């Protein structure tokens, strides 16, 4: 076995290993399929060269060998475009697949025109097509390198792979022709290098695992605007997660991207944990893109952009946000971004994108404001008692805790039924009923309604006209202290 055959055979082994690796490790079916096809094309050319040179296999028909060579170059360009544009390539860059159209035509014309794989890069239509395919791949990587902060590092490795194919392809073919040496008949010594670079980029941009996987059921329309990206401006991503829960419960495919799974993820929404890796923003983009491409009309919630910014820096993160908006528009889906823990500068940069913007309150603060309208400064103590009874910090309170809070307050008032009677008792029950009505009304509002309406914390407290005397008598007495004491007893009972 000569040196060229040994080198090509080693490359065939590496190509086969990379093919198996991506087939097992990858999470993007469309990209896995195109990578496998490209890998098999180079593998077949290498195996045919070694088998023919060593006399193990019969020589391939010229049109078949040229067809595989043409396919390998066209698929190289498509794989590179797929690694840059992700799952949106079949829809937004479908022109790339036009590269496959000349393949059967040129293979058919090969015997008529006298073309052969050994002289594939000569100055004719065949050689021009092969060079154009590699040129498209290289031009796309160069453009991505200098125009995208998100893809800069990955486009470098893609460029290395494409340049390696160019050097070991047309450049090396011209050198062999100049030296009068035997041509490699379409086999490319650099195919392992190129495929390894492509595999590296594919792994670094691989989507985060999603659990549970979305079902293949028919997508039901949600209540949020479709084909849109919405920013939820809130201190903590409470409304973002609640909206995800509501949309998922209504039958809409939903994905939540965050560091830790929320309690409501068990309701049917898929969850993808953002891992602490350098390319977190790109992986979040590919995760959401792959999900929305497979579940058109779905919902993706990025609950914490601040985490992505901390892991990948802000410029790549905001570019991923812009790309996700395009994905949402292309798939008829909705993407929600929460501004929780973003800096002021990052919030301003996000607002400059002119997304749909919903400013939302902290439910814990609004619940306290509603209770304060009935119980004054005692609302803080009541919420503290409720939090101790349920193992919650006040900032962890959400709208979902309203039913439990009402039950807690009702039990506290019931404990006082034998102590507080008459006018004061009636006033206390009336205050509780008024607070319960406001809490239920506030809890029934969706994120869009809350963003457009008045928040309880912004509404001045108004005393009920029928309770002016009784409430004043109540506050001058000790009944409120007894209410707090009853709440504390409930806390002890809960323990």
BELCORBEL-V418509 format. One record per residue. N is the residue number from 0. RES is the residue in one letter. PHI is phi in whole degrees, -180 to 180 (999 if undefined). PSI is psi in degrees with one decimal (NA if undefined). D_FIRST is the distance of its C-alpha to the first C-alpha in Angstrom with 1 decimal. Layout:
N:RES:PHI:PSI:D_FIRST
N:RES:PHI:PSI:D_FIRST
This chain:
0:X:999:125.3:0.0
1:X:-77:175.2:3.8
2:X:-65:-40.7:6.7
3:X:-63:-43.3:8.3
4:X:-65:-39.9:6.2
5:X:-65:-42.1:6.5
6:X:-66:-42.7:10.0
7:X:-66:-39.7:10.9
8:X:-64:-40.1:10.1
9:X:-63:-39.3:12.2
10:X:-65:-37.2:14.7
11:X:-62:-41.2:15.0
12:X:-63:-41.8:15.9
13:X:-66:-41.5:18.4
14:X:-59:-43.0:19.8
15:X:-64:-40.0:20.4
16:X:-66:-42.8:22.2
17:X:-64:-38.3:24.3
18:X:-60:-46.3:25.3
19:X:-67:-37.9:26.5
20:X:-63:-48.6:28.2
21:X:-68:-35.9:30.2
22:X:-63:-34.6:31.1
23:X:-87:-41.3:32.6
24:X:-86:-30.4:34.0
25:X:-71:156.9:35.3
26:X:-126:12.8:38.9
27:X:-118:99.0:38.9
28:X:-56:-43.6:38.1
29:X:-64:-43.9:38.0
30:X:-68:-38.1:35.6
31:X:-60:-40.1:33.4
32:X:-67:-45.6:33.2
33:X:-68:-37.8:32.3
34:X:-65:-41.8:29.8
35:X:-63:-42.5:28.2
36:X:-63:-43.5:28.1
37:X:-64:-43.6:26.6
38:X:-64:-42.5:23.9
39:X:-65:-34.4:23.1
40:X:-65:-48.0:22.8
41:X:-65:-37.8:20.2
42:X:-64:-41.8:18.4
43:X:-65:-41.4:18.6
44:X:-63:-43.4:17.3
45:X:-66:-44.7:14.2
46:X:-64:-39.0:13.6
47:X:-65:-40.7:14.4
48:X:-64:-47.4:12.1
49:X:-65:-44.6:8.9
50:X:-63:-39.9:10.6
51:X:-70:-43.5:11.6
52:X:-64:-39.5:8.6
53:X:-90:1.3:6.8
54:X:75:18.5:10.4
55:X:-87:-37.3:11.4
56:X:-120:152.7:14.2
57:X:-74:151.8:16.7
58:X:-66:139.8:17.1
59:X:-69:149.2:19.7
60:X:-59:145.0:23.1
61:X:-61:-41.3:23.6
62:X:-69:-32.6:26.6
63:X:-68:-45.9:24.9
64:X:-62:-42.2:22.0
65:X:-68:-36.4:24.6
66:X:-62:-42.8:26.8
67:X:-67:-40.2:24.3
68:X:-63:-45.6:23.6
69:X:-62:-42.8:27.4
70:X:-64:-39.3:28.0
71:X:-63:-40.3:25.6
72:X:-73:-40.7:27.5
73:X:-64:-41.9:30.9
74:X:-69:-29.9:30.3
75:X:-60:-46.6:29.2
76:X:-63:-40.5:32.6
77:X:-68:-40.0:34.4
78:X:-64:-43.3:32.8
79:X:-63:-44.4:33.8
80:X:-63:-37.7:37.3
81:X:-67:-37.1:37.5
82:X:-69:-26.6:36.7
83:X:-86:-43.4:39.4
84:X:-100:-9.4:42.0
85:X:70:-151.0:41.3
86:X:-70:-8.7:42.8
87:X:-83:-6.5:45.2
88:X:-59:-45.8:42.6
89:X:-60:-25.6:43.1
90:X:-100:-47.3:46.9
91:X:-90:-19.6:47.3
92:X:-130:39.1:44.2
93:X:-63:-16.6:43.7
94:X:-62:-20.7:43.2
95:X:-62:-30.0:39.6
96:X:-75:-9.1:38.8
97:X:-64:-19.3:39.8
98:X:-64:-22.2:36.3
99:X:-82:-17.9:35.1
100:X:-64:-44.2:37.6
101:X:-71:-13.1:35.8
102:X:-59:-56.6:32.5
103:X:-66:-33.4:33.5
104:X:-65:-47.2:35.5
105:X:-66:-36.1:32.8
106:X:-65:-36.8:30.3
107:X:-67:-37.7:33.1
108:X:-78:-10.8:33.7
109:X:-57:-50.7:30.1
110:X:-66:-33.6:30.3
111:X:-68:-42.6:33.8
112:X:-88:-7.2:33.0
113:X:78:24.6:29.8
114:X:-79:151.1:27.8
115:X:-143:158.1:24.0
116:X:-66:-29.0:21.5
117:X:-68:-27.5:19.8
118:X:-122:42.8:23.3
119:X:-70:-27.2:24.6
120:X:-97:20.5:26.1
121:X:-72:168.9:28.2
122:X:-77:70.6:32.0
123:X:-140:-173.5:33.0
124:X:-62:-40.8:34.2
125:X:-61:-51.7:30.8
126:X:-63:-36.8:29.5
127:X:-63:-41.6:32.9
128:X:-64:-42.9:32.7
129:X:-63:-42.5:29.3
130:X:-69:-37.2:30.6
131:X:-63:-41.6:33.9
132:X:-60:-47.6:32.3
133:X:-67:-34.6:30.6
134:X:-66:-40.1:33.8
135:X:-62:-44.4:35.9
136:X:-62:-43.8:33.9
137:X:-69:-41.9:34.1
138:X:-63:-38.9:37.8
139:X:-66:-39.1:38.7
140:X:-69:-39.5:37.2
141:X:-65:-42.8:38.9
142:X:-63:-44.6:42.2
143:X:-65:-34.3:41.9
144:X:-61:-40.5:41.2
145:X:-102:-7.0:44.4
146:X:-112:-10.9:46.7
147:X:-131:121.2:46.1
148:X:-74:-27.6:46.8
149:X:-71:-35.7:45.6
150:X:-109:9.0:42.1
151:X:-60:-49.9:41.6
152:X:-66:-39.8:39.2
153:X:-73:-36.4:37.2
154:X:-65:-27.3:37.0
155:X:-62:-48.1:35.5
156:X:-69:-34.4:32.4
157:X:-63:-40.8:32.3
158:X:-62:-40.7:32.4
159:X:-59:-44.5:29.6
160:X:-64:-43.7:27.4
161:X:-68:-42.4:28.5
162:X:-63:-37.7:28.2
163:X:-61:-41.0:24.6
164:X:-66:-37.4:23.9
165:X:-66:-44.6:25.8
166:X:-64:-44.9:24.1
167:X:-84:-4.0:20.5
168:X:-104:-98.3:21.9
169:X:-63:-40.2:24.5
170:X:-64:-48.6:24.5
171:X:-66:-34.7:20.8
172:X:-64:-41.3:20.9
173:X:-65:-37.3:23.8
174:X:-65:-44.4:22.2
175:X:-63:-38.8:19.1
176:X:-66:-39.3:21.8
177:X:-66:-37.2:23.9
178:X:-85:-8.0:21.2
179:X:75:20.2:20.1
180:X:-87:167.1:16.5
181:X:-71:133.5:14.6
182:X:-73:157.1:16.0
183:X:-85:2.0:14.4
184:X:55:44.4:16.7
185:X:97:-21.2:18.6
186:X:-68:144.8:16.1
187:X:-123:119.1:17.5
188:X:-63:-25.6:15.9
189:X:-93:3.7:19.4
190:X:-59:-37.9:20.1
191:X:-63:-37.6:19.9
192:X:-66:-47.1:22.3
193:X:-63:-47.3:24.7
194:X:-67:-32.1:24.8
195:X:-68:-40.5:25.4
196:X:-64:-42.7:28.3
197:X:-64:-40.2:29.6
198:X:-66:-37.8:29.5
199:X:-61:-46.1:31.3
200:X:-65:-40.8:34.1
201:X:-62:-40.0:34.4
202:X:-71:-42.3:34.9
203:X:-67:-24.5:37.4
204:X:-106:13.9:39.4
205:X:-66:139.6:39.2
206:X:-62:152.1:42.7
207:X:-69:148.8:44.7
208:X:-63:140.3:45.1
209:X:-112:130.1:48.2
210:X:-140:130.2:50.5
211:X:-76:157.0:51.9
212:X:-67:143.3:49.7
213:X:-65:140.5:51.8
214:X:-76:163.9:52.8
215:X:-91:20.5:52.2
216:X:-68:165.3:56.0
217:X:-69:134.6:57.7
218:X:-73:130.5:58.4
219:X:-98:141.8:62.2
220:X:-65:143.2:63.7
221:X:-98:-175.6:64.7
222:X:-90:-15.3:67.8
223:X:-83:155.7:66.0
224:X:-61:133.3:65.4
225:X:-84:163.2:62.1
226:X:54:46.1:59.6
227:X:-149:155.8:60.8
228:X:-115:128.7:60.0
229:X:-121:132.9:62.9
230:X:-99:124.1:63.6
231:X:-98:106.0:65.7
232:X:-85:104.3:67.5
233:X:-151:156.1:68.4
234:X:-66:-44.2:68.6
235:X:-129:150.9:66.5
236:X:-77:52.0:64.5
237:X:-76:-46.8:67.1
238:X:-71:-32.3:67.8
239:X:-62:-45.0:64.1
240:X:-71:-36.7:63.4
241:X:-66:-39.2:66.5
242:X:-64:-40.4:65.7
243:X:-61:-41.9:62.2
244:X:-63:-44.5:64.0
245:X:-67:-43.7:66.5
246:X:-66:-39.8:63.9
247:X:-66:-40.3:61.7
248:X:-64:-27.0:64.8
249:X:-83:1.6:65.6
250:X:98:7.3:62.3
251:X:-90:130.0:60.3
252:X:-59:127.0:56.7
253:X:-134:138.4:56.9
254:X:-127:133.7:54.5
255:X:-113:126.9:55.6
256:X:-108:119.5:53.5
257:X:-164:176.3:54.8
258:X:-79:-39.9:54.2
259:X:-127:141.7:56.2
260:X:-69:131.9:56.9
261:X:-74:160.1:60.6
262:X:-62:-29.3:62.8
263:X:-82:-1.7:63.1
264:X:-62:-23.7:59.3
265:X:-71:-8.4:60.1
266:X:-77:-5.1:62.1
267:X:127:-15.6:59.1
268:X:-73:138.2:57.6
269:X:-75:151.4:54.0
270:X:-131:133.9:53.3
271:X:-121:118.5:50.3
272:X:-79:126.7:50.5
273:X:-77:113.5:49.7
274:X:-83:150.3:47.4
275:X:-77:76.0:47.9
276:X:-123:161.1:44.7
277:X:-64:-38.3:44.4
278:X:-99:40.4:43.6
279:X:-62:-39.7:46.4
280:X:-64:-42.6:48.0
281:X:-67:-40.5:44.8
282:X:-68:-34.9:44.2
283:X:-65:-40.0:47.8
284:X:-62:-48.1:47.5
285:X:-67:-32.8:44.5
286:X:-64:-51.1:46.2
287:X:-66:-39.6:49.4
288:X:-63:-45.3:47.6
289:X:-64:-38.7:45.5
290:X:-66:-48.1:48.7
291:X:-71:-29.3:50.9
292:X:-68:-34.3:48.2
293:X:-88:-19.1:48.2
294:X:-129:71.4:52.0
295:X:-60:137.3:53.6
296:X:84:8.4:57.1
297:X:-82:-170.2:56.5
298:X:-132:130.9:57.6
299:X:-120:130.9:55.6
300:X:-118:115.8:57.5
301:X:-97:98.2:56.2
302:X:-77:-16.2:58.8
303:X:-149:88.3:58.1
304:X:-65:-24.8:56.7
305:X:-63:-36.1:57.7
306:X:-63:-44.8:54.9
307:X:-64:-38.8:52.3
308:X:-65:-40.1:53.9
309:X:-67:-33.9:53.8
310:X:-84:-36.9:50.1
311:X:-118:1.2:48.8
312:X:76:160.3:51.7
313:X:-73:-42.8:54.1
314:X:-57:-47.8:52.5
315:X:-63:-33.6:49.4
316:X:-67:-45.6:51.8
317:X:-70:-28.2:54.2
318:X:-67:-39.2:51.4
319:X:-63:-35.9:50.2
320:X:-63:-45.5:53.9
321:X:-63:-42.5:54.0
322:X:-64:-36.4:50.8
323:X:-67:-33.6:52.2
324:X:-62:-41.3:55.3
325:X:-64:-38.5:53.3
326:X:-63:-43.4:51.5
327:X:-61:-42.6:55.0
328:X:-68:-36.5:56.3
329:X:-75:-21.6:53.3
330:X:-112:4.7:53.5
331:X:64:32.5:57.3
332:X:-111:-176.8:57.1
333:X:-131:138.2:58.9
334:X:-124:132.3:57.7
335:X:-113:131.8:60.0
336:X:-117:131.2:59.7
337:X:-101:136.5:61.9
338:X:-89:10.7:63.1
339:X:-52:126.4:63.7
340:X:69:11.9:63.3
341:X:-75:150.4:62.3
342:X:-75:166.4:63.8
343:X:-61:-39.7:66.4
344:X:-65:-39.7:64.1
345:X:-68:-37.7:61.5
346:X:-64:-41.2:64.2
347:X:-65:-41.4:65.4
348:X:-64:-37.6:61.9
349:X:-69:-38.8:61.5
350:X:-67:-30.3:65.0
351:X:-65:-18.2:64.1
352:X:-75:-11.0:61.6
353:X:60:42.8:64.6
354:X:-76:165.7:63.4
355:X:-62:125.9:65.9
356:X:-123:120.2:67.6
357:X:-116:114.4:69.6
358:X:-86:123.8:71.5
359:X:-126:146.2:72.1
360:X:-83:171.2:74.2
361:X:-85:117.7:73.4
362:X:-55:-33.6:74.8
363:X:-62:-41.9:76.0
364:X:-68:-37.9:78.2
365:X:-71:-36.9:79.5
366:X:-63:-42.1:80.4
367:X:-64:-38.9:82.3
368:X:-66:-38.2:84.1
369:X:-66:-44.0:85.2
370:X:-65:-34.0:86.5
371:X:-66:-27.5:88.3
372:X:-66:-24.4:90.2
373:X:-105:-35.0:91.8
374:X:-117:6.6:91.6
375:X:62:-141.0:91.7
376:X:-66:-14.7:90.2
377:X:-69:-12.6:89.9
378:X:-59:-36.2:86.7
379:X:-64:-43.6:84.7
380:X:-68:-37.8:86.0
381:X:-64:-43.4:85.5
382:X:-66:-36.4:81.9
383:X:-64:-42.3:81.3
384:X:-64:-42.9:82.8
385:X:-62:-41.8:80.7
386:X:-63:-41.8:77.6
387:X:-66:-35.6:78.4
388:X:-68:-29.1:79.1
389:X:-113:9.3:75.7
390:X:65:39.0:73.6
391:X:-121:140.4:73.1
392:X:-81:154.4:73.4
393:X:-61:-36.3:75.5
394:X:-70:-11.3:72.6
395:X:-88:-5.9:70.7
396:X:-66:136.6:73.3
397:X:-130:177.0:72.3
398:X:-61:-29.6:74.0
399:X:-66:-16.3:72.7
400:X:-89:-2.7:75.0
401:X:-60:-47.2:78.1
402:X:-57:-42.3:79.0
403:X:-67:-37.3:78.7
404:X:-65:-42.8:80.8
405:X:-63:-40.2:83.5
406:X:-63:-39.4:83.6
407:X:-63:-46.4:83.9
408:X:-66:-38.6:86.8
409:X:-63:-41.6:88.6
410:X:-65:-38.1:88.5
411:X:-65:-42.1:89.8
412:X:-68:-37.7:92.7
413:X:-62:-37.7:93.4
414:X:-61:-26.8:93.7
415:X:-93:-0.1:96.5
416:X:-61:-29.0:98.3
417:X:-88:-8.5:100.8
418:X:-106:-47.0:101.4
419:X:-98:120.5:101.5
420:X:-137:179.8:103.8
421:X:69:-145.2:106.1
422:X:-62:-42.5:105.5
423:X:-64:-41.2:102.8
424:X:-65:-41.4:100.9
425:X:-63:-42.2:101.0
426:X:-63:-40.3:99.8
427:X:-64:-43.9:96.9
428:X:-67:-36.9:95.8
429:X:-65:-39.4:96.3
430:X:-63:-41.1:94.1
431:X:-64:-43.0:91.4
432:X:-64:-39.5:91.6
433:X:-65:-43.6:91.4
434:X:-64:-40.9:88.3
435:X:-64:-40.5:86.7
436:X:-63:-43.9:87.3
437:X:-67:-39.5:85.7
438:X:-66:-43.3:82.7
439:X:-65:-40.3:82.0
440:X:-64:-42.2:82.5
441:X:-68:-40.7:80.1
442:X:-68:-26.3:77.5
443:X:-77:-12.8:77.6
444:X:-80:137.1:76.5
445:X:-82:175.5:72.9
446:X:-62:-41.3:71.0
447:X:-65:-40.3:72.0
448:X:-68:-39.6:75.6
449:X:-65:-40.2:75.7
450:X:-64:-29.1:74.2
451:X:-94:-18.7:76.9
452:X:-96:-172.9:79.9
453:X:-91:135.4:81.9
454:X:-84:145.0:80.8
455:X:-56:-34.3:83.3
456:X:-68:-16.9:82.9
457:X:-97:-4.0:84.2
458:X:-100:126.4:87.2
459:X:-64:142.5:90.3
460:X:-65:135.6:91.7
461:X:-123:124.8:94.6
462:X:-76:143.8:97.1
463:X:-72:130.8:98.2
464:X:-62:-30.4:101.8
465:X:-79:-9.5:103.0
466:X:-115:13.5:101.7
467:X:-63:-44.2:103.1
468:X:-77:-48.1:105.9
469:X:-66:-37.2:104.1
470:X:-68:-39.5:101.0
471:X:-63:-42.2:103.1
472:X:-62:-38.2:104.9
473:X:-65:-43.9:101.7
474:X:-69:-27.2:100.1
475:X:-78:-15.4:103.3
476:X:-92:-162.5:103.1
477:X:-108:9.2:100.7
478:X:-65:-34.9:99.1
479:X:-65:-40.5:95.9
480:X:-62:-36.0:95.5
481:X:-69:-34.3:96.0
482:X:-63:-42.8:93.3
483:X:-64:-40.1:90.9
484:X:-63:-40.1:92.0
485:X:-64:-39.1:91.4
486:X:-64:-38.9:87.9
487:X:-66:-35.4:87.3
488:X:-64:-38.8:88.5
489:X:-63:-38.1:85.9
490:X:-60:-44.0:83.2
491:X:-65:-38.4:84.4
492:X:-66:-37.0:84.4
493:X:-64:-35.1:80.9
494:X:-70:NA:79.8
